[in-house]
Amino acid sequence: MMKDFSLELKTTVAEVDAIVLAQLPKVEGQQKTVLEAMQYSVTAGGKRIRPILVKKCYALYKDRKDAGWDRFMKPIVEAFMGAIEMIHTFSLCHDDLPCMDGDQYRRGQESTWYRFGEDMGTLAGDALSLYAFQRVTEVYLRQLSRAAVTGGVDSPDESSKFANAVLKATAILAGKSGVDGMLGGQTVDVEMTGKPLSEPQLQFVYELKTGALLEAAMMMGAVLGGASQMELRRLEGIARSIGVAFQIEDDILDETSTQEVLGKPIHSDEENNKTTWVSIHGLEAAQAEVQRLSEEAIEGLKSLLEVDEDARQFLIALTEELIHRKK
């Protein structure tokens, strides 16, 4: 792990937190209740892992482009950082609803529906899922307008390259959030509540419910930085390994941690008859699989060619931190 990573991570989280919050709409107007619920949900804390991945994967590739590319893209990258955290938060708002998990508390405070009511908790999730795309398109169009005034776009060909990268990133976010991604994984997870899952079903849930947004984060940052299609596919595989390992580690912590350390009840998977990697394969095999997947992801990061070395080392250290965390 890179030297003083904990300090760098803390600094990065603070920077990213400020960027994410700056993307949210103002709490005003007759619809301010839902806007307040959106703000409440996003400011409830969290590791900000997904927007950090967007930021650092953009940094991997952006130096291949000139300063004009970075000047145009930086506000758009920040909009995507906010957008993916909004998508993640919308899924949590809906997960907590009485018709889903019915959780009254999240991250040590009242869940959104419990604070604002089930109706407003639902609408806050809906609003976050939609505003994510509104924000990205607004910032992109604003950058185009500014570039037209300042001469920041040198040619129609350059403008087309900007548009292509932003469109690809938007398509990635939509695809990895929806029925072919996070929402698809949630569907199987909800349908099979209280029922045993087969190993292929469990793998499907882990890859989509947990892994898809991590894949989106890494791929969006990279495509905005100028990565090729082949490089995107490699990052997608790396993120998938991280996502599955992250979820298996969750299963392990539910068995081995304490409520004081974890910050939530333990042994909940067993008490709810929930199928996990641990329940299928046992604790020792689960730990071995986490190790295998983490090594696979780190080797993948090490093998990336012509990327920013500081960003690479940060991502390697972050992967180790995520997979071998205590809570």
Disulfide bonds with the S-S distance in Angstrom:
none
